[in-house]
């Protein structure tokens, strides 16, 4: 397969983006750094905003959600908005508020299952911790990011000699008793809680007693890579959905002087329903649009006109056809890796796509010179959902759900296509400049 150099370069950049973002808070930090380097200025929700045509800004809420935008050269009431949404969170294992326990001489950390990960894929991996920690300060507390680059934790498999049916029945874990992660050997002069706090305190340069609260997830320290005969595939954690964040951000950064105001909105908590202040079900994007309208002098009538002329693309990864499991897919909807962006449809509105919005995205792909595909889930299988229906219903705007095809969604190690990422960036760039 002939892979253009630009596609390989974009794929490598995506892997670097993901590897720098082992938690939602790190993902937002990574986005903010790239935006800042490209001349975007940060706005605070607590301050008054001054917006001008052509200005570039971003806003962070809760440390784990971010919206970046370019104010268009033409009035938004005439053009509407061009929005692309994705999410910063991925399914996995999150530490409990008091996770450390001594289990017969071994220290292990209690976890909660976040979203719907394939739990078996977390076994025998080189795991570490990443997230944010609130540290006591003289005037209150300060939130700081932390990550461990070297393996710190492990979920060892039970030997087959004690689990003889594992290959027939599959690897299963009791979520309460069998998922705690091993941290180390307990010591007589150190309690489990102290052993847990010690490396975090050292990484942050503070006293262990000043660690107040934390939101930490286990992540795989193995870096992303290209694979395949022609290096036509990528493998990494969190392709769902940081690959979409990277594609949308790349498209925004490539947009210079758009006529319409363009936004990228990356939300937390999609994997658990989006109903939070930082999720797509919260007020973040609606608040920002209201402030955009106010900052550009639009009255209530014009605000309604803006929404009526707007278009939202919900970018979330899609299920690629797996040749080993052909029965899992709907006939005539077997989307292929490296064959183009996927338009996702569901009659029960698990996706926000309509016939009109699908046709509009097809036209964008045609404009960008890239192929596209269509996906529908098997009728006898429950269909997942996205932020698409949530944002579309709350704002009342036309919306389409799309994504790059991938294998092993919600595994700790997922795979996708190099060409598809190139195609998606091109299609989303076309959306910002239509």
C-alpha positions as CSV (number, residue, x, y, z in Angstrom):
1,X,0.0,0.0,0.0
2,X,1.3,3.4,-1.0
3,X,1.2,5.7,2.1
4,X,2.1,9.3,1.4
5,X,4.8,10.8,3.6
6,X,2.4,13.4,4.9
7,X,0.1,10.7,6.2
8,X,2.9,9.0,8.0
9,X,3.9,12.4,9.5
10,X,0.4,13.1,10.7
11,X,0.1,9.6,12.2
12,X,3.4,10.0,14.1
13,X,2.3,13.4,15.4
14,X,-1.0,11.8,16.5
15,X,0.8,9.1,18.4
16,X,3.0,11.8,20.1
17,X,-0.2,13.7,21.0
18,X,-1.7,10.6,22.6
19,X,1.4,9.5,24.4
20,X,1.6,13.0,25.9
21,X,-2.0,12.7,27.1
22,X,-2.4,9.7,29.5
23,X,-5.4,11.3,31.3
24,X,-8.1,13.8,30.3
25,X,-6.3,16.6,32.2
26,X,-3.1,15.9,30.3
27,X,-5.0,15.8,27.0
28,X,-6.3,19.3,27.7
29,X,-2.8,20.5,28.6
30,X,-1.5,19.0,25.4
31,X,-4.2,20.8,23.4
32,X,-3.6,24.1,25.2
33,X,0.2,23.9,24.5
34,X,-0.4,23.4,20.8
35,X,-3.0,26.2,20.7
36,X,-0.8,28.6,22.6
37,X,2.1,27.9,20.2
38,X,-0.2,28.6,17.3
39,X,-1.1,32.1,18.6
40,X,-4.4,31.2,20.4
41,X,-4.9,33.1,23.7
42,X,-6.5,31.6,26.8
43,X,-9.8,33.1,28.1
44,X,-11.1,32.5,31.6
45,X,-14.8,31.9,32.2
46,X,-14.6,34.2,35.3
47,X,-13.5,37.2,33.3
48,X,-15.1,39.5,30.7
49,X,-14.2,38.7,27.1
50,X,-13.4,41.0,24.2
51,X,-13.7,39.3,20.8
52,X,-12.8,40.5,17.4
53,X,-13.1,39.0,13.9
54,X,-10.1,36.7,13.2
55,X,-9.2,36.4,16.9
56,X,-8.2,33.0,18.2
57,X,-8.9,31.8,21.7
58,X,-9.5,28.8,23.9
59,X,-11.3,28.1,27.2
60,X,-10.8,25.3,29.7
61,X,-13.4,24.0,32.1
62,X,-12.6,21.7,35.0
63,X,-9.1,21.0,33.6
64,X,-10.4,18.2,31.5
65,X,-12.6,19.9,28.8
66,X,-11.5,22.6,26.3
67,X,-13.1,24.6,23.6
68,X,-10.9,26.4,21.0
69,X,-12.3,28.8,18.4
70,X,-11.6,31.3,15.7
71,X,-13.9,34.2,15.3
72,X,-15.0,34.3,11.6
73,X,-14.5,37.2,9.3
74,X,-18.3,37.4,8.5
75,X,-21.1,37.9,11.0
76,X,-22.2,34.6,12.6
77,X,-25.8,35.4,11.9
78,X,-25.0,35.2,8.2
79,X,-22.8,32.1,8.3
80,X,-23.7,30.1,11.4
81,X,-21.1,28.2,13.3
82,X,-18.9,25.3,12.3
83,X,-18.4,23.0,15.3
84,X,-16.5,19.8,15.7
85,X,-16.8,17.8,18.9
86,X,-14.9,14.9,20.5
87,X,-14.0,13.7,23.9
88,X,-10.9,13.6,26.1
89,X,-11.7,10.6,28.3
90,X,-11.2,6.9,27.6
91,X,-12.5,3.9,29.5
92,X,-10.2,2.3,32.0
93,X,-9.4,2.0,35.7
94,X,-9.6,4.9,38.1
95,X,-8.1,4.9,41.7
96,X,-10.6,5.1,44.6
97,X,-10.2,8.1,47.0
98,X,-8.5,5.8,49.6
99,X,-7.1,3.0,47.4
100,X,-4.1,1.5,49.3
101,X,-4.5,-1.7,51.3
102,X,-2.1,-4.3,52.7
103,X,-3.1,-7.7,51.3
104,X,-1.1,-10.4,53.1
105,X,2.2,-8.7,52.5
106,X,1.4,-7.0,49.2
107,X,0.2,-3.5,48.7
108,X,-2.5,-3.1,46.2
109,X,-4.6,-0.2,45.0
110,X,-8.4,-0.4,44.7
111,X,-9.9,0.8,41.5
112,X,-13.2,1.7,40.0
113,X,-14.1,0.7,36.4
114,X,-14.6,3.9,34.4
115,X,-16.8,3.4,31.4
116,X,-16.7,0.1,29.5
117,X,-13.1,-1.0,29.0
118,X,-12.1,-4.5,27.8
119,X,-10.8,-5.5,31.3
120,X,-8.8,-8.5,30.1
121,X,-6.5,-6.2,28.1
122,X,-5.3,-4.5,31.3
123,X,-3.7,-7.7,32.5
124,X,0.1,-8.1,32.3
125,X,0.7,-4.6,31.0
126,X,3.3,-2.1,32.2
127,X,0.9,0.3,34.0
128,X,1.5,3.6,35.6
129,X,-0.6,6.4,37.1
130,X,-1.5,9.8,35.5
131,X,-4.0,12.5,36.4
132,X,-4.3,15.4,38.8
133,X,-3.7,15.9,42.5
134,X,-4.8,18.7,44.8
135,X,-2.0,19.8,47.1
136,X,-2.4,21.8,50.3
137,X,-1.1,25.3,50.1
138,X,-0.9,28.1,52.6
139,X,-4.0,29.8,51.1
140,X,-6.0,26.7,50.2
141,X,-5.0,24.1,47.6
142,X,-3.5,23.9,44.1
143,X,-4.3,21.4,41.4
144,X,-1.2,19.8,39.8
145,X,-0.8,17.2,37.0
146,X,1.2,14.1,37.7
147,X,2.3,11.2,35.5
148,X,4.8,8.4,36.0
149,X,6.7,7.5,32.8
150,X,8.1,4.2,34.2
151,X,5.8,1.2,35.1
152,X,4.5,1.5,38.6
153,X,1.6,-1.0,38.8
154,X,0.6,-4.3,37.4
155,X,-2.5,-6.6,37.1
156,X,-0.9,-10.1,36.8
157,X,-2.8,-12.9,35.3
158,X,-3.6,-16.0,37.3
159,X,-1.5,-18.9,36.0
160,X,-3.3,-21.2,33.7
161,X,-2.6,-24.0,36.1
162,X,-5.2,-22.4,38.4
163,X,-7.5,-21.2,35.7
164,X,-7.7,-24.2,33.4
165,X,-10.8,-23.0,31.5
166,X,-9.5,-19.5,30.7
167,X,-9.0,-20.2,27.0
168,X,-12.5,-21.7,26.7
169,X,-14.4,-19.3,28.9
170,X,-12.4,-16.1,28.4
171,X,-10.4,-14.0,30.9
172,X,-12.8,-12.5,33.5
173,X,-12.2,-10.4,36.6
174,X,-14.4,-9.8,39.6
175,X,-14.4,-6.0,39.6
176,X,-14.2,-5.7,43.3
177,X,-11.8,-8.5,44.4
178,X,-9.7,-9.2,41.3
179,X,-9.0,-5.8,39.7
180,X,-6.9,-4.1,42.4
181,X,-3.5,-3.2,41.0
182,X,-0.3,-4.4,42.6
183,X,2.0,-1.6,43.8
184,X,4.7,-3.3,45.9
185,X,5.7,-5.3,48.9
186,X,4.5,-4.0,52.3
187,X,7.1,-3.0,54.8
188,X,6.9,-3.2,58.6
189,X,7.9,0.5,59.1
190,X,5.5,1.8,56.4
191,X,1.8,1.5,56.1
192,X,0.1,0.9,52.7
193,X,-1.2,4.5,52.6
194,X,2.2,5.9,53.1
195,X,3.8,3.7,50.5
196,X,1.1,4.9,48.0
197,X,1.6,8.6,48.8
198,X,5.4,8.5,48.8
199,X,6.1,8.4,45.0
200,X,3.3,10.9,44.2
201,X,4.7,13.4,46.8
202,X,8.2,12.9,45.5
203,X,7.1,13.5,41.9
204,X,5.4,16.7,42.9
205,X,8.1,17.9,45.4
206,X,5.7,18.2,48.3
207,X,5.1,16.5,51.7
208,X,3.0,13.3,51.5
209,X,0.7,14.8,54.1
210,X,-0.1,17.7,51.8
211,X,-1.7,15.5,49.2
212,X,-5.4,16.2,49.7
213,X,-7.4,14.6,46.9
214,X,-6.7,13.0,43.5
215,X,-8.2,11.8,40.2
216,X,-5.8,9.3,38.9
217,X,-6.1,6.6,36.2
218,X,-4.0,3.6,35.3
219,X,-2.4,3.9,31.8
220,X,-0.2,1.7,29.6
221,X,3.3,3.1,29.4
222,X,4.0,1.4,26.1
223,X,4.3,4.1,23.4
224,X,2.2,4.2,20.2
225,X,3.7,2.8,17.1
226,X,3.2,2.2,13.4
227,X,2.8,-1.4,12.2
228,X,2.1,-3.4,9.1
229,X,4.1,-4.3,6.0
230,X,3.9,-0.7,4.8
231,X,3.5,0.8,8.2
232,X,-0.1,1.5,7.2
233,X,-1.6,1.0,10.7
234,X,-1.2,2.6,14.1
235,X,-1.4,1.1,17.6
236,X,-1.8,2.9,20.8
237,X,-4.0,3.4,23.8
238,X,-6.8,6.0,23.7
239,X,-7.2,6.1,20.0
240,X,-10.9,6.3,21.0
241,X,-11.1,9.2,21.2
242,X,-7.9,11.2,21.2
243,X,-7.3,10.4,17.5
244,X,-10.4,12.4,16.8
245,X,-9.3,15.2,19.1
246,X,-6.0,15.3,17.2
247,X,-7.7,15.3,13.8
248,X,-10.1,18.2,14.8
249,X,-7.3,20.2,16.4
250,X,-5.1,19.7,13.3
251,X,-7.9,21.0,11.1
252,X,-8.5,24.0,13.3
253,X,-4.8,24.9,13.4
254,X,-4.7,24.6,9.6
255,X,-7.6,27.1,9.2
256,X,-6.3,30.6,8.7
257,X,-9.1,33.1,8.0
258,X,-12.5,31.4,8.0
259,X,-15.6,33.2,7.0
260,X,-17.6,31.4,9.7
261,X,-16.7,31.1,13.3
262,X,-15.1,27.7,13.9
263,X,-15.0,25.8,17.1
264,X,-13.4,22.6,18.5
265,X,-15.1,21.3,21.6
266,X,-13.4,18.4,23.5
267,X,-15.5,17.2,26.4
268,X,-14.8,14.9,29.4
269,X,-17.1,12.1,30.7
270,X,-18.4,10.9,27.3
271,X,-17.6,7.3,28.4
272,X,-19.9,7.6,31.4
273,X,-22.8,9.5,29.8
274,X,-21.6,13.1,29.5
275,X,-23.9,14.4,32.3
276,X,-21.5,16.6,34.2
277,X,-20.4,20.3,34.2
278,X,-17.5,19.4,32.0
279,X,-19.4,16.8,29.8
280,X,-21.3,17.4,26.6
281,X,-24.5,17.3,28.6
282,X,-23.4,20.3,30.6
283,X,-23.6,24.0,29.6
284,X,-20.0,24.5,28.4
285,X,-20.6,24.8,24.7
286,X,-24.0,26.6,25.1
287,X,-22.3,29.1,27.5
288,X,-19.5,29.7,25.0
289,X,-21.9,30.3,22.1
290,X,-23.9,32.7,24.2
291,X,-20.8,34.7,25.0
292,X,-19.7,34.6,21.4
293,X,-23.0,36.1,20.4
294,X,-22.9,38.7,23.2
295,X,-19.3,39.6,22.3
296,X,-20.1,40.2,18.7
297,X,-23.3,42.2,19.3
298,X,-26.0,39.6,18.3
299,X,-29.5,40.0,19.8
300,X,-31.7,37.1,20.7
301,X,-33.2,36.9,17.2
302,X,-29.8,36.7,15.6
303,X,-28.7,34.1,18.1
304,X,-31.5,31.8,16.9
305,X,-30.4,32.5,13.3
306,X,-26.9,31.5,14.2
307,X,-28.0,28.1,15.5
308,X,-30.3,27.5,12.6
309,X,-27.4,28.0,10.1
310,X,-24.8,26.0,12.2
311,X,-23.4,22.5,11.6
312,X,-22.0,20.2,14.2
313,X,-19.7,17.2,13.5
314,X,-19.4,14.7,16.3
315,X,-16.1,13.0,15.7
316,X,-15.8,9.7,17.5
317,X,-14.1,6.5,16.3
318,X,-16.0,3.8,14.3
319,X,-16.0,0.0,14.3
320,X,-13.9,-1.4,11.5
321,X,-14.7,-4.7,9.9
322,X,-12.7,-7.5,11.6
323,X,-12.1,-10.4,9.2
324,X,-11.9,-12.9,12.1
325,X,-15.4,-12.0,13.3
326,X,-17.5,-11.4,10.2
327,X,-20.7,-12.3,12.0
328,X,-20.4,-9.3,14.3
329,X,-21.2,-6.8,11.5
330,X,-24.3,-5.6,9.6
331,X,-24.2,-6.8,6.0
332,X,-23.5,-4.0,3.5
333,X,-22.0,-1.8,6.3
334,X,-18.6,-3.4,6.8
335,X,-16.3,-0.4,6.9
336,X,-12.7,-1.0,6.1
337,X,-9.5,0.4,7.7
338,X,-7.7,2.9,5.4
339,X,-10.8,3.3,3.2
340,X,-12.0,6.7,4.5
341,X,-14.0,8.4,7.3
342,X,-17.2,6.7,8.4
343,X,-20.6,8.2,8.6
344,X,-22.5,6.5,11.5
345,X,-26.3,6.2,11.4
346,X,-28.8,4.7,13.8
347,X,-32.6,5.0,13.4
348,X,-33.0,5.2,17.2
349,X,-30.8,8.3,17.4
350,X,-27.9,6.7,19.1
351,X,-26.1,8.7,16.5
352,X,-27.2,12.2,15.4
353,X,-26.9,11.6,11.7
354,X,-29.8,12.4,9.4
355,X,-30.0,11.8,5.6
356,X,-29.4,15.5,5.1
357,X,-26.4,15.7,7.4
358,X,-24.9,12.6,5.9
359,X,-25.2,14.0,2.5
360,X,-23.5,17.2,3.7
361,X,-20.6,15.3,5.1
362,X,-20.3,13.3,1.9
363,X,-20.0,16.6,0.0
364,X,-17.3,17.7,2.4
365,X,-15.3,14.5,1.8
366,X,-15.8,15.0,-2.0
367,X,-14.5,18.6,-1.6
368,X,-11.5,17.3,0.3
369,X,-10.8,14.6,-2.3
370,X,-11.2,11.7,0.2
371,X,-13.4,8.6,0.2
372,X,-16.1,8.0,2.9
373,X,-18.0,5.0,4.2
374,X,-21.3,4.4,6.0
375,X,-21.8,2.3,9.1
376,X,-24.9,0.9,10.8
377,X,-24.8,-1.5,13.8
378,X,-26.2,-5.0,13.8
379,X,-29.9,-4.7,14.7
380,X,-29.6,-7.5,17.3
381,X,-26.7,-5.8,19.1
382,X,-26.9,-2.8,21.4
383,X,-25.5,0.3,19.7
384,X,-23.2,2.7,21.5
385,X,-23.7,6.4,21.4
386,X,-21.7,9.6,21.3
387,X,-21.9,13.3,22.2
388,X,-23.6,13.9,18.8
389,X,-27.3,13.4,19.9
390,X,-26.6,15.3,23.2
391,X,-25.1,18.4,21.7
392,X,-27.5,18.4,18.8
393,X,-30.6,18.2,21.0
394,X,-29.4,20.8,23.5
395,X,-28.4,23.3,20.8
396,X,-31.0,22.4,18.2
397,X,-28.5,22.3,15.3
398,X,-27.9,20.0,12.4
399,X,-25.4,17.3,13.3
400,X,-23.6,14.3,11.9
401,X,-21.7,11.5,13.6
402,X,-18.5,10.4,11.9
403,X,-15.3,8.6,12.9
404,X,-12.2,6.8,11.6
405,X,-12.5,3.0,11.5
406,X,-10.6,1.1,14.2
407,X,-10.2,-2.3,15.8
408,X,-10.3,-3.3,19.4
409,X,-12.3,-0.3,20.6
410,X,-12.0,0.1,24.4
411,X,-9.0,-2.2,24.6
412,X,-5.9,-0.8,26.3
413,X,-4.2,-1.2,22.9
414,X,-6.3,-0.2,19.9
415,X,-5.5,-0.1,16.2
416,X,-6.5,2.1,13.3
417,X,-5.3,3.2,9.8
418,X,-2.7,5.8,8.8
419,X,-4.5,6.8,5.7
420,X,-7.8,7.2,7.6
421,X,-6.3,9.8,9.9
422,X,-5.0,11.7,6.9
423,X,-8.5,11.5,5.3
424,X,-10.2,12.7,8.5
425,X,-8.0,15.7,8.9
426,X,-8.7,16.7,5.3
427,X,-12.5,16.3,5.7
428,X,-12.6,18.3,8.9
429,X,-10.5,21.0,7.4
430,X,-13.0,21.2,4.6
431,X,-15.8,21.6,7.1
432,X,-14.1,24.6,8.6
433,X,-13.7,26.3,5.2
434,X,-17.0,25.4,3.5
